[in-house]
Amino acid sequence: MSEHTFDSRSESNLKTLLPVAQVKAREWLRRCLDAGINLKIICGTRTWEEQEALYEQGRSKPGKVVTNARAGYSYHNFGIAWDFVVFSSDFTVALWNSPDMARAGRIAEAMGLEWGGSWKGFVDTPHVQMNTGLTLAQMRERHRKGIPIL
Ligand SMILES: [Zn+2]
């Protein structure tokens, strides 16, 4: 298997994913770049502590609410989700509302990944995740017992 190398920000986030998810994320990123979409992976795995801190933002701490997920309730806590953003052609300006966000999402869906932009209710356009066939409750249970989810 050939190992692609991407920009340093994407690489550092890719490295936080579980190996199986990392392979998928790399393939997806390659496909997007090949399709002329300038994007980077800007978030990978969050520890449970980081998730709790994020949850408190806009609640017990200043800032605006950015997540409804407590620790153990986000796919980011299990190494199988990542966030991305499209950039201008020189990679200096993040373009959160670019139509290329949806193009990248559709490429993910074509690979059998789940794209947050297709969610009903809380739409999470920058979010991609890999389904495991397990529910979040089952994943939390495995985490508690120290059993790998993949
Ligand atoms: Zn996300």
Backbone and ligand atoms as CSV (ligand in chain L), in Angstrom:
chain,resi,resn,atom,element,x,y,z
A,1,MET,N,N,0.854,-1.199,0.000
A,1,MET,CA,C,0.000,0.000,0.000
A,1,MET,C,C,0.879,1.234,0.000
A,2,SER,N,N,0.578,2.152,-0.892
A,2,SER,CA,C,1.384,3.376,-0.923
A,2,SER,C,C,0.850,4.381,0.085
A,3,GLU,N,N,1.729,5.038,0.754
A,3,GLU,CA,C,1.347,6.006,1.781
A,3,GLU,C,C,1.467,7.409,1.208
A,4,HIS,N,N,0.324,8.058,1.038
A,4,HIS,CA,C,0.364,9.431,0.549
A,4,HIS,C,C,0.736,10.363,1.693
A,5,THR,N,N,1.387,11.437,1.359
A,5,THR,CA,C,1.662,12.455,2.359
A,5,THR,C,C,0.925,13.724,1.960
A,6,PHE,N,N,0.251,14.299,2.912
A,6,PHE,CA,C,-0.538,15.495,2.647
A,6,PHE,C,C,0.063,16.679,3.405
A,7,ASP,N,N,-0.627,17.801,3.410
A,7,ASP,CA,C,-0.144,18.968,4.144
A,7,ASP,C,C,-0.005,18.619,5.627
A,8,SER,N,N,0.810,19.371,6.339
A,8,SER,CA,C,1.168,18.992,7.712
A,8,SER,C,C,-0.033,19.032,8.654
A,9,ARG,N,N,-0.962,19.961,8.424
A,9,ARG,CA,C,-2.145,20.036,9.294
A,9,ARG,C,C,-3.017,18.791,9.098
A,10,SER,N,N,-3.258,18.420,7.843
A,10,SER,CA,C,-4.038,17.214,7.589
A,10,SER,C,C,-3.325,15.994,8.145
A,11,GLU,N,N,-2.021,15.920,7.931
A,11,GLU,CA,C,-1.253,14.766,8.416
A,11,GLU,C,C,-1.356,14.616,9.926
A,12,SER,N,N,-1.219,15.728,10.642
A,12,SER,CA,C,-1.227,15.607,12.099
A,12,SER,C,C,-2.604,15.159,12.591
A,13,ASN,N,N,-3.663,15.553,11.905
A,13,ASN,CA,C,-5.001,15.089,12.276
A,13,ASN,C,C,-5.250,13.653,11.830
A,14,LEU,N,N,-4.775,13.314,10.636
A,14,LEU,CA,C,-4.929,11.934,10.145
A,14,LEU,C,C,-4.312,10.940,11.115
A,15,LYS,N,N,-3.173,11.310,11.661
A,15,LYS,CA,C,-2.441,10.395,12.548
A,15,LYS,C,C,-3.192,10.096,13.842
A,16,THR,N,N,-4.215,10.908,14.173
A,16,THR,CA,C,-4.975,10.660,15.398
A,16,THR,C,C,-6.088,9.629,15.190
A,17,LEU,N,N,-6.341,9.265,13.929
A,17,LEU,CA,C,-7.448,8.342,13.643
A,17,LEU,C,C,-7.013,6.895,13.827
A,18,LEU,N,N,-7.992,6.025,14.060
A,18,LEU,CA,C,-7.701,4.592,14.095
A,18,LEU,C,C,-7.167,4.191,12.722
A,19,PRO,N,N,-6.265,3.190,12.674
A,19,PRO,CA,C,-5.642,2.811,11.401
A,19,PRO,C,C,-6.637,2.579,10.255
A,20,VAL,N,N,-7.719,1.861,10.516
A,20,VAL,CA,C,-8.694,1.573,9.448
A,20,VAL,C,C,-9.338,2.860,8.945
A,21,ALA,N,N,-9.656,3.756,9.859
A,21,ALA,CA,C,-10.270,5.031,9.484
A,21,ALA,C,C,-9.256,5.914,8.763
A,22,GLN,N,N,-8.020,5.803,9.191
A,22,GLN,CA,C,-6.970,6.614,8.566
A,22,GLN,C,C,-6.792,6.246,7.087
A,23,VAL,N,N,-6.857,4.957,6.797
A,23,VAL,CA,C,-6.749,4.504,5.405
A,23,VAL,C,C,-7.887,5.108,4.576
A,24,LYS,N,N,-9.100,5.051,5.128
A,24,LYS,CA,C,-10.273,5.612,4.437
A,24,LYS,C,C,-10.138,7.121,4.251
A,25,ALA,N,N,-9.710,7.796,5.306
A,25,ALA,CA,C,-9.599,9.257,5.262
A,25,ALA,C,C,-8.540,9.682,4.247
A,26,ARG,N,N,-7.457,8.934,4.186
A,26,ARG,CA,C,-6.400,9.250,3.208
A,26,ARG,C,C,-6.901,9.060,1.784
A,27,GLU,N,N,-7.638,7.971,1.573
A,27,GLU,CA,C,-8.165,7.715,0.234
A,27,GLU,C,C,-9.145,8.819,-0.160
A,28,TRP,N,N,-9.987,9.209,0.797
A,28,TRP,CA,C,-10.965,10.278,0.540
A,28,TRP,C,C,-10.271,11.605,0.233
A,29,LEU,N,N,-9.259,11.927,1.037
A,29,LEU,CA,C,-8.536,13.186,0.835
A,29,LEU,C,C,-7.864,13.203,-0.538
A,30,ARG,N,N,-7.275,12.077,-0.913
A,30,ARG,CA,C,-6.630,11.975,-2.225
A,30,ARG,C,C,-7.647,12.190,-3.335
A,31,ARG,N,N,-8.807,11.528,-3.194
A,31,ARG,CA,C,-9.853,11.668,-4.221
A,31,ARG,C,C,-10.325,13.107,-4.340
A,32,CYS,N,N,-10.483,13.791,-3.227
A,32,CYS,CA,C,-10.927,15.189,-3.246
A,32,CYS,C,C,-9.892,16.071,-3.933
A,33,LEU,N,N,-8.637,15.901,-3.553
A,33,LEU,CA,C,-7.575,16.717,-4.157
A,33,LEU,C,C,-7.486,16.450,-5.652
A,34,ASP,N,N,-7.621,15.170,-6.028
A,34,ASP,CA,C,-7.590,14.809,-7.451
A,34,ASP,C,C,-8.757,15.435,-8.208
A,35,ALA,N,N,-9.868,15.666,-7.504
A,35,ALA,CA,C,-11.051,16.292,-8.121
A,35,ALA,C,C,-10.921,17.821,-8.144
A,36,GLY,N,N,-9.776,18.325,-7.688
A,36,GLY,CA,C,-9.539,19.770,-7.731
A,36,GLY,C,C,-10.121,20.521,-6.552
A,37,ILE,N,N,-10.466,19.796,-5.491
A,37,ILE,CA,C,-10.995,20.443,-4.292
A,37,ILE,C,C,-9.836,20.708,-3.339
A,38,ASN,N,N,-9.615,21.976,-2.996
A,38,ASN,CA,C,-8.531,22.331,-2.071
A,38,ASN,C,C,-9.050,22.226,-0.647
A,39,LEU,N,N,-8.654,21.202,0.043
A,39,LEU,CA,C,-9.170,21.076,1.408
A,39,LEU,C,C,-8.112,20.501,2.325
A,40,LYS,N,N,-8.365,20.686,3.607
A,40,LYS,CA,C,-7.501,20.132,4.644
A,40,LYS,C,C,-8.370,19.480,5.699
A,41,ILE,N,N,-7.825,18.478,6.342
A,41,ILE,CA,C,-8.488,17.895,7.505
A,41,ILE,C,C,-8.045,18.703,8.717
A,42,ILE,N,N,-9.013,19.312,9.396
A,42,ILE,CA,C,-8.691,20.269,10.462
A,42,ILE,C,C,-8.967,19.729,11.855
A,43,CYS,N,N,-9.541,18.548,11.930
A,43,CYS,CA,C,-9.799,17.932,13.234
A,43,CYS,C,C,-9.881,16.431,13.054
A,44,GLY,N,N,-9.322,15.711,13.987
A,44,GLY,CA,C,-9.422,14.252,13.955
A,44,GLY,C,C,-10.027,13.773,15.253
A,45,THR,N,N,-9.248,12.970,15.973
A,45,THR,CA,C,-9.754,12.430,17.229
A,45,THR,C,C,-9.709,13.475,18.339
A,46,ARG,N,N,-10.750,13.505,19.143
A,46,ARG,CA,C,-10.761,14.311,20.369
A,46,ARG,C,C,-10.823,13.353,21.549
A,47,THR,N,N,-10.001,13.601,22.542
A,47,THR,CA,C,-10.094,12.782,23.750
A,47,THR,C,C,-11.409,13.099,24.451
A,48,TRP,N,N,-11.794,12.244,25.391
A,48,TRP,CA,C,-13.041,12.458,26.120
A,48,TRP,C,C,-12.958,13.745,26.926
A,49,GLU,N,N,-11.780,14.056,27.434
A,49,GLU,CA,C,-11.588,15.299,28.185
A,49,GLU,C,C,-11.759,16.509,27.262
A,50,GLU,N,N,-11.182,16.421,26.072
A,50,GLU,CA,C,-11.323,17.520,25.115
A,50,GLU,C,C,-12.787,17.703,24.706
A,51,GLN,N,N,-13.510,16.582,24.568
A,51,GLN,CA,C,-14.922,16.658,24.197
A,51,GLN,C,C,-15.742,17.351,25.289
A,52,GLU,N,N,-15.461,17.014,26.537
A,52,GLU,CA,C,-16.179,17.649,27.659
A,52,GLU,C,C,-15.906,19.151,27.697
A,53,ALA,N,N,-14.633,19.519,27.471
A,53,ALA,CA,C,-14.269,20.937,27.467
A,53,ALA,C,C,-15.012,21.664,26.349
A,54,LEU,N,N,-15.099,21.010,25.187
A,54,LEU,CA,C,-15.801,21.597,24.044
A,54,LEU,C,C,-17.289,21.735,24.350
A,55,TYR,N,N,-17.840,20.731,25.016
A,55,TYR,CA,C,-19.261,20.752,25.367
A,55,TYR,C,C,-19.577,21.920,26.309
A,56,GLU,N,N,-18.656,22.199,27.221
A,56,GLU,CA,C,-18.878,23.277,28.192
A,56,GLU,C,C,-18.787,24.661,27.564
A,57,GLN,N,N,-18.118,24.737,26.385
A,57,GLN,CA,C,-18.040,26.028,25.691
A,57,GLN,C,C,-19.450,26.493,25.330
A,58,GLY,N,N,-19.775,27.722,25.745
A,58,GLY,CA,C,-21.113,28.255,25.481
A,58,GLY,C,C,-22.118,27.821,26.535
A,59,ARG,N,N,-21.687,26.999,27.465
A,59,ARG,CA,C,-22.550,26.582,28.568
A,59,ARG,C,C,-21.950,27.123,29.864
A,60,SER,N,N,-21.070,26.347,30.517
A,60,SER,CA,C,-20.457,26.866,31.744
A,60,SER,C,C,-19.243,27.746,31.430
A,61,LYS,N,N,-18.801,27.746,30.150
A,61,LYS,CA,C,-17.647,28.549,29.758
A,61,LYS,C,C,-18.022,29.485,28.623
A,62,PRO,N,N,-17.227,30.569,28.456
A,62,PRO,CA,C,-17.558,31.541,27.401
A,62,PRO,C,C,-17.450,30.946,25.998
A,63,GLY,N,N,-18.007,31.677,25.039
A,63,GLY,CA,C,-17.963,31.237,23.650
A,63,GLY,C,C,-19.330,30.791,23.196
A,64,LYS,N,N,-19.398,30.383,21.924
A,64,LYS,CA,C,-20.700,29.913,21.447
A,64,LYS,C,C,-20.720,28.391,21.435
A,65,VAL,N,N,-21.915,27.856,21.554
A,65,VAL,CA,C,-22.083,26.398,21.564
A,65,VAL,C,C,-21.660,25.834,20.209
A,66,VAL,N,N,-20.737,24.860,20.242
A,66,VAL,CA,C,-20.274,24.265,18.982
A,66,VAL,C,C,-20.603,22.776,18.883
A,67,THR,N,N,-21.060,22.200,19.975
A,67,THR,CA,C,-21.426,20.778,19.914
A,67,THR,C,C,-22.532,20.471,20.905
A,68,ASN,N,N,-23.337,19.489,20.564
A,68,ASN,CA,C,-24.345,18.999,21.497
A,68,ASN,C,C,-23.911,17.670,22.099
A,69,ALA,N,N,-22.682,17.255,21.778
A,69,ALA,CA,C,-22.226,15.927,22.193
A,69,ALA,C,C,-21.325,16.000,23.416
A,70,ARG,N,N,-21.700,15.263,24.436
A,70,ARG,CA,C,-20.833,15.100,25.595
A,70,ARG,C,C,-19.793,14.032,25.266
A,71,ALA,N,N,-18.825,13.856,26.156
A,71,ALA,CA,C,-17.789,12.841,25.952
A,71,ALA,C,C,-18.424,11.468,25.751
A,72,GLY,N,N,-17.961,10.768,24.718
A,72,GLY,CA,C,-18.500,9.442,24.437
A,72,GLY,C,C,-19.716,9.468,23.529
A,73,TYR,N,N,-20.135,10.685,23.134
A,73,TYR,CA,C,-21.313,10.824,22.278
A,73,TYR,C,C,-20.961,11.392,20.905
A,74,SER,N,N,-19.665,11.506,20.623
A,74,SER,CA,C,-19.215,11.991,19.324
A,74,SER,C,C,-18.327,10.924,18.696
A,75,TYR,N,N,-18.481,10.716,17.401
A,75,TYR,CA,C,-17.606,9.763,16.707
A,75,TYR,C,C,-16.148,10.207,16.785
A,76,HIS,N,N,-15.930,11.515,17.010
A,76,HIS,CA,C,-14.547,12.009,17.154
A,76,HIS,C,C,-13.857,11.371,18.368
A,77,ASN,N,N,-14.634,10.923,19.346
A,77,ASN,CA,C,-14.050,10.331,20.559
A,77,ASN,C,C,-13.589,8.903,20.353
A,78,PHE,N,N,-13.882,8.361,19.160
A,78,PHE,CA,C,-13.548,6.955,18.907
A,78,PHE,C,C,-12.564,6.768,17.749
A,79,GLY,N,N,-12.020,7.882,17.252
A,79,GLY,CA,C,-10.985,7.766,16.214
A,79,GLY,C,C,-11.508,7.452,14.834
A,80,ILE,N,N,-12.806,7.723,14.608
A,80,ILE,CA,C,-13.390,7.345,13.324
A,80,ILE,C,C,-14.120,8.507,12.654
A,81,ALA,N,N,-13.796,9.737,13.050
A,81,ALA,CA,C,-14.426,10.918,12.440
A,81,ALA,C,C,-13.388,12.011,12.260
A,82,TRP,N,N,-13.628,12.821,11.248
A,82,TRP,CA,C,-12.729,13.953,11.011
A,82,TRP,C,C,-13.526,15.115,10.422
A,83,ASP,N,N,-12.997,16.320,10.584
A,83,ASP,CA,C,-13.612,17.524,10.023
A,83,ASP,C,C,-12.677,18.112,8.978
A,84,PHE,N,N,-13.273,18.781,8.009
A,84,PHE,CA,C,-12.471,19.376,6.936
A,84,PHE,C,C,-13.002,20.757,6.601
A,85,VAL,N,N,-12.176,21.509,5.903
A,85,VAL,CA,C,-12.660,22.768,5.329
A,85,VAL,C,C,-11.963,22.980,3.994
A,86,VAL,N,N,-12.705,23.585,3.074
A,86,VAL,CA,C,-12.190,23.923,1.752
A,86,VAL,C,C,-11.451,25.252,1.853
A,87,PHE,N,N,-10.360,25.364,1.113
A,87,PHE,CA,C,-9.565,26.590,1.110
A,87,PHE,C,C,-9.547,27.231,-0.279
A,88,SER,N,N,-9.182,28.506,-0.300
A,88,SER,CA,C,-8.926,29.200,-1.559
A,88,SER,C,C,-7.769,28.495,-2.265
A,89,SER,N,N,-7.591,28.785,-3.559
A,89,SER,CA,C,-6.614,28.037,-4.357
A,89,SER,C,C,-5.199,28.149,-3.794
A,90,ASP,N,N,-4.885,29.234,-3.068
A,90,ASP,CA,C,-3.547,29.358,-2.480
A,90,ASP,C,C,-3.526,28.861,-1.018
A,91,PHE,N,N,-4.618,28.244,-0.612
A,91,PHE,CA,C,-4.722,27.649,0.729
A,91,PHE,C,C,-4.555,28.660,1.869
A,92,THR,N,N,-4.922,29.930,1.626
A,92,THR,CA,C,-4.779,30.913,2.702
A,92,THR,C,C,-6.105,31.245,3.379
A,93,VAL,N,N,-7.225,31.091,2.648
A,93,VAL,CA,C,-8.520,31.484,3.203
A,93,VAL,C,C,-9.447,30.273,3.284
A,94,ALA,N,N,-9.971,29.990,4.482
A,94,ALA,CA,C,-10.934,28.904,4.656
A,94,ALA,C,C,-12.290,29.336,4.110
A,95,LEU,N,N,-12.876,28.496,3.268
A,95,LEU,CA,C,-14.144,28.822,2.605
A,95,LEU,C,C,-15.232,27.866,3.090
A,96,TRP,N,N,-15.781,28.214,4.269
A,96,TRP,CA,C,-16.763,27.317,4.913
A,96,TRP,C,C,-18.021,27.133,4.098
A,97,ASN,N,N,-18.353,28.109,3.256
A,97,ASN,CA,C,-19.601,28.020,2.497
A,97,ASN,C,C,-19.382,27.677,1.028
A,98,SER,N,N,-18.174,27.230,0.694
A,98,SER,CA,C,-17.893,26.861,-0.691
A,98,SER,C,C,-18.743,25.675,-1.125
A,99,PRO,N,N,-19.222,25.697,-2.387
A,99,PRO,CA,C,-19.941,24.524,-2.906
A,99,PRO,C,C,-19.063,23.270,-2.914
A,100,ASP,N,N,-17.751,23.476,-2.874
A,100,ASP,CA,C,-16.843,22.317,-2.823
A,100,ASP,C,C,-16.961,21.540,-1.510
A,101,MET,N,N,-17.524,22.170,-0.452
A,101,MET,CA,C,-17.759,21.423,0.789
A,101,MET,C,C,-18.686,20.238,0.489
A,102,ALA,N,N,-19.758,20.512,-0.272
A,102,ALA,CA,C,-20.716,19.453,-0.613
A,102,ALA,C,C,-20.120,18.454,-1.599
A,103,ARG,N,N,-19.291,18.935,-2.504
A,103,ARG,CA,C,-18.628,18.004,-3.439
A,103,ARG,C,C,-17.785,17.007,-2.660
A,104,ALA,N,N,-17.028,17.528,-1.681
A,104,ALA,CA,C,-16.193,16.645,-0.858
A,104,ALA,C,C,-17.066,15.675,-0.054
A,105,GLY,N,N,-18.202,16.172,0.420
A,105,GLY,CA,C,-19.127,15.324,1.166
A,105,GLY,C,C,-19.682,14.203,0.304
A,106,ARG,N,N,-19.996,14.528,-0.933
A,106,ARG,CA,C,-20.536,13.493,-1.826
A,106,ARG,C,C,-19.486,12.454,-2.185
A,107,ILE,N,N,-18.234,12.892,-2.285
A,107,ILE,CA,C,-17.150,11.924,-2.527
A,107,ILE,C,C,-17.055,10.964,-1.344
A,108,ALA,N,N,-17.205,11.494,-0.130
A,108,ALA,CA,C,-17.196,10.637,1.065
A,108,ALA,C,C,-18.343,9.633,1.014
A,109,GLU,N,N,-19.525,10.123,0.676
A,109,GLU,CA,C,-20.697,9.237,0.631
A,109,GLU,C,C,-20.536,8.157,-0.423
A,110,ALA,N,N,-19.914,8.526,-1.548
A,110,ALA,CA,C,-19.689,7.532,-2.610
A,110,ALA,C,C,-18.747,6.435,-2.140
A,111,MET,N,N,-17.939,6.734,-1.122
A,111,MET,CA,C,-17.014,5.741,-0.561
A,111,MET,C,C,-17.638,4.969,0.602
A,112,GLY,N,N,-18.922,5.221,0.868
A,112,GLY,CA,C,-19.582,4.522,1.964
A,112,GLY,C,C,-19.386,5.186,3.317
A,113,LEU,N,N,-18.815,6.396,3.301
A,113,LEU,CA,C,-18.646,7.147,4.540
A,113,LEU,C,C,-19.902,7.975,4.794
A,114,GLU,N,N,-20.049,8.459,6.018
A,114,GLU,CA,C,-21.195,9.292,6.348
A,114,GLU,C,C,-20.764,10.744,6.396
A,115,TRP,N,N,-21.506,11.605,5.714
A,115,TRP,CA,C,-21.191,13.035,5.675
A,115,TRP,C,C,-22.217,13.798,6.502
A,116,GLY,N,N,-21.742,14.623,7.430
A,116,GLY,CA,C,-22.625,15.388,8.312
A,116,GLY,C,C,-23.502,16.393,7.588
A,117,GLY,N,N,-23.133,16.749,6.358
A,117,GLY,CA,C,-23.935,17.688,5.569
A,117,GLY,C,C,-25.259,17.104,5.128
A,118,SER,N,N,-25.378,15.781,5.176
A,118,SER,CA,C,-26.639,15.129,4.789
A,118,SER,C,C,-27.535,14.865,5.983
A,119,TRP,N,N,-27.054,15.212,7.177
A,119,TRP,CA,C,-27.851,14.947,8.379
A,119,TRP,C,C,-29.082,15.842,8.411
A,120,LYS,N,N,-30.135,15.312,8.995
A,120,LYS,CA,C,-31.334,16.113,9.254
A,120,LYS,C,C,-31.167,16.726,10.641
A,121,GLY,N,N,-31.796,17.865,10.874
A,121,GLY,CA,C,-31.664,18.496,12.174
A,121,GLY,C,C,-30.353,19.246,12.272
A,122,PHE,N,N,-29.411,18.739,13.062
A,122,PHE,CA,C,-28.117,19.395,13.199
A,122,PHE,C,C,-27.229,19.022,12.016
A,123,VAL,N,N,-27.157,19.920,11.037
A,123,VAL,CA,C,-26.338,19.691,9.844
A,123,VAL,C,C,-24.903,20.089,10.153
A,124,ASP,N,N,-23.969,19.159,9.902
A,124,ASP,CA,C,-22.560,19.374,10.251
A,124,ASP,C,C,-21.724,19.201,8.982
A,125,THR,N,N,-21.720,20.251,8.175
A,125,THR,CA,C,-21.118,20.181,6.843
A,125,THR,C,C,-19.641,19.780,6.837
A,126,PRO,N,N,-18.816,20.218,7.781
A,126,PRO,CA,C,-17.390,19.846,7.731
A,126,PRO,C,C,-17.090,18.420,8.224
A,127,HIS,N,N,-18.104,17.671,8.617
A,127,HIS,CA,C,-17.898,16.405,9.335
A,127,HIS,C,C,-18.042,15.166,8.453
A,128,VAL,N,N,-17.088,14.251,8.583
A,128,VAL,CA,C,-17.145,12.943,7.909
A,128,VAL,C,C,-16.887,11.872,8.954
A,129,GLN,N,N,-17.627,10.793,8.900
A,129,GLN,CA,C,-17.366,9.704,9.839
A,129,GLN,C,C,-17.521,8.346,9.182
A,130,MET,N,N,-16.876,7.386,9.821
A,130,MET,CA,C,-16.904,6.023,9.334
A,130,MET,C,C,-17.810,5.227,10.259
A,131,ASN,N,N,-18.790,4.563,9.677
A,131,ASN,CA,C,-19.672,3.766,10.516
A,131,ASN,C,C,-19.049,2.417,10.820
A,132,THR,N,N,-19.329,1.925,12.020
A,132,THR,CA,C,-18.704,0.688,12.489
A,132,THR,C,C,-19.696,-0.462,12.574
A,133,GLY,N,N,-20.983,-0.166,12.390
A,133,GLY,CA,C,-22.011,-1.178,12.614
A,133,GLY,C,C,-22.409,-1.249,14.082
A,134,LEU,N,N,-21.732,-0.440,14.904
A,134,LEU,CA,C,-22.046,-0.378,16.338
A,134,LEU,C,C,-22.780,0.924,16.626
A,135,THR,N,N,-23.624,0.915,17.635
A,135,THR,CA,C,-24.233,2.158,18.094
A,135,THR,C,C,-23.229,2.878,18.993
A,136,LEU,N,N,-23.479,4.154,19.252
A,136,LEU,CA,C,-22.615,4.901,20.170
A,136,LEU,C,C,-22.596,4.239,21.546
A,137,ALA,N,N,-23.749,3.728,21.984
A,137,ALA,CA,C,-23.804,3.063,23.287
A,137,ALA,C,C,-22.896,1.827,23.295
A,138,GLN,N,N,-22.919,1.084,22.218
A,138,GLN,CA,C,-22.044,-0.096,22.124
A,138,GLN,C,C,-20.578,0.310,22.076
A,139,MET,N,N,-20.287,1.416,21.403
A,139,MET,CA,C,-18.898,1.888,21.339
A,139,MET,C,C,-18.426,2.367,22.715
A,140,ARG,N,N,-19.319,3.058,23.443
A,140,ARG,CA,C,-18.958,3.500,24.802
A,140,ARG,C,C,-18.680,2.295,25.700
A,141,GLU,N,N,-19.532,1.278,25.561
A,141,GLU,CA,C,-19.368,0.055,26.348
A,141,GLU,C,C,-18.002,-0.589,26.068
A,142,ARG,N,N,-17.637,-0.681,24.797
A,142,ARG,CA,C,-16.328,-1.259,24.454
A,142,ARG,C,C,-15.192,-0.405,24.988
A,143,HIS,N,N,-15.363,0.906,24.887
A,143,HIS,CA,C,-14.341,1.809,25.394
A,143,HIS,C,C,-14.117,1.571,26.887
A,144,ARG,N,N,-15.245,1.432,27.605
A,144,ARG,CA,C,-15.184,1.223,29.052
A,144,ARG,C,C,-14.453,-0.070,29.379
A,145,LYS,N,N,-14.665,-1.089,28.544
A,145,LYS,CA,C,-14.051,-2.397,28.790
A,145,LYS,C,C,-12.667,-2.525,28.147
A,146,GLY,N,N,-12.257,-1.503,27.409
A,146,GLY,CA,C,-10.961,-1.559,26.751
A,146,GLY,C,C,-10.927,-2.465,25.541
A,147,ILE,N,N,-12.102,-2.673,24.922
A,147,ILE,CA,C,-12.177,-3.510,23.719
A,147,ILE,C,C,-12.147,-2.589,22.496
A,148,PRO,N,N,-11.294,-2.882,21.490
A,148,PRO,CA,C,-11.257,-2.043,20.287
A,148,PRO,C,C,-12.602,-2.023,19.575
A,149,ILE,N,N,-12.961,-0.897,18.972
A,149,ILE,CA,C,-14.236,-0.818,18.274
A,149,ILE,C,C,-14.112,-1.282,16.825
A,150,LEU,N,N,-12.888,-1.371,16.333
A,150,LEU,CA,C,-12.669,-1.861,14.968
A,150,LEU,C,C,-11.573,-2.906,14.959
L,1,ZN,ZN,ZN,-16.912,16.528,13.255
